[in-house]
Amino acid sequence: MRQRLKFFFLTGLALLFLFVFSIVLILRFIPVPTSSYMIFEASNHGSVSYSWVDLKDMSASVPLSIVAAEDVNFCNHWGFDLVAIRSAIEQGSKRGASTISQQVVKNLFLWHKRSWIRKFFEAFLTPVIEISWSKRRILEVYLNIAEFDEGIFGIEQASQQLFGMSSSKLSLSQSALLAAVLPNPKQRSAVNPSKFVQKRALSIADGASTILKDERSDCFTD
């Protein structure tokens, strides 16, 4: 009996892995149609705003600002930033040290409420994403499924609804403001920024210029 249970358990895990890996491979090539978090928000609020835009069609300041704000070592890690994790532990940070890759996994497949179960799946799926997708693709998906305001998902919808323009037209200061609302877009605003958001945006703009100069953006810039 125990052997049969073990067999079914391992078979189930293998099938689950193959299913998830198949989805990850498919999403390597096509625009992401939705995410688990979008579905959750739509069920709570009735609808969400979302549209896809390729990374090459965004202003160059967009990915630079997001990486400067969310994961400055994005090009230099394999999904987990051990230096940032150690720093977060030492400083007692409540936010933790989630990389962009981890946030893609959470937003795309999982849920936002913290739990050890979510962390387990996040730790399992992040290497799958890193192995299957390029860094450019990971960042492209993140920029398209991140929430930038209440029910507004993706940089294109955020640009159009908050600044009245395409994401290809965003300036560095506007890109930095959008990056500054993360990871709390429901409490922060890019169009009516608080002093904290304004100060953070200035720091992000400086950081974007810095990572471009010191080549920490080489994995996603041309």
Secondary structure by P-SEA (a helix, b strand, c coil): caaaaaaaaaaaaaaaaaaaaaaaaaaccccccccaaaaaaaaaccbbbbbbbccccccaaaaaaaaacccccccccccccaaaaaaaaaaccccccccaaaaaaaaccccccccaaaaaaaaaaaaaaaacccaaaaaaaaaaccccccccccaaaaaaaacccccccccaaaaaaaaaacccccccccccccaaaaaaaaaaaaaaaaaaaacccccccc
